[in-house]
């Protein structure tokens, strides 16, 4: 699943989003791209749980 994210500005932001997504039950791998403003997630976690993790970390999910 690819999640488009607004608000990431630096490597710290990228790491913060990555950590938040990896904490979601069912997530296997996460790859966050600052350049493309998105995260690619594999696993069995629901889209809603992933979006909530991103917004709880302080970033905006773009639909």
Number of C-alpha atoms within 10 A of each C-alpha: 14 13 18 17 22 15 13 21 11 11 12 10 17 19 14 17 25 22 15 17 28 17 12 17 13 15 16 14 12 19 16 24 16 16 9 9 17 20 21 15 21 14 13 12 16 14 13 8 13 23 20 18 21 22 14 12 16 15 18 16 18 11 7
